[in-house]
Amino acid sequence: MNLIRKTGIIFACLTLLILITGIYLYKDYQRFKQTSLNVSQEDVLIIDRGQSFHSVLNQLLDKKITDDAGYFKLLAKETGLATQIKSGEYQLIDNLLPEELLLLLSSGKVIQYSLTLVEGWHIWEVLNAVSDDPVLIKTLSHDQADTLMQQLGLEAEHAEGYFFPDTYYFPRGTTDKEFLIRANKRLFDVLNEEWEQRDEGLPYQTPYEALIMASIIEKETGHPDERSEIAGVFVRRLQKDMKLQTDPTVIYAIGQQFDGDIRKKDLSIDSPYNTYKVKGLPPTPIAIVGREAIHAALHPKDGKTLYFVAKGDGSHYFSETLAEHNKAVKKYQLK
């Protein structure tokens, strides 16, 4: 009887000890969940593709973001987030709680970097910007523009004009190939959308021809309100079987050796891009173009003007006749 009594007392004590320990562990676990991690706004956490939760936890321990490995495992299992963690680069913030960190790592809201492609850039300028970007992973031969489309797996012979100027955001781990394919897709999304709403009677057989015209418009003027008027001049010249006679195509034919001045001899160079000698559009775009230039090419301004000359302030004087144009040239160019 005495032995049974002692056994009961021991059992009761063990039960009480387990209960007290359980209560303590429960409260300590709740304390862990409500205690901010050891992070600051400068802390960045990089999760590699295929990285396991165990590896991520070791990373948190190594960085001394937490020292409660057991509780962190328990929380990850309780929330079901252990298997939801996504790769990428995450910006941590002050006062971040353990569950908030798990939610962040499973959200995919990684740090975004940006690169801007500018309207009017040539392909070598696009490639230089991509090559110089410190975040994009380099997989392409950036000095071989002639083979770029083949490297990208895109069906086009020439890369000029095939990318849309915009500011693109991307996470660390993005390749230069992924970036350019995205810019190419964006171009055709815009071009096809604008093509579907084009004016009737235009001298283009394909959206690509409209893109070529848009690139000339892009390089001719920086004044948004002049784009449609310049488009009107070029469209009427095409319709009348006149040469376009536009300087930007000659400059493109000269290439990177262009020193800023067009000389009389340049207007007679033998090139399919020399619109002073060759009728019609050049064989490819001469730059990347924005939506506004594409829209202008597909919605040219009505009128009778066939000529224009730069006034020296970025704008142009438009003329209907050659005589009027020659007077404008004397006034604005030969003064």
PyMOL commands that set and color helices and strands:
alter all, ss='L'
color gray80, all
select helices_A, chain A and resi 2-33+53-62+69-79+98-107+123-132+145-152+176-195+207-220+224-239+247-257+264-268+291-298+322-332
alter helices_A, ss='H'
color red, helices_A
select strands_A, chain A and resi 44-47+88-91+112-116+167-171+307-310+316-319
alter strands_A, ss='S'
color yellow, strands_A
deselect
rebuild
show_as cartoon
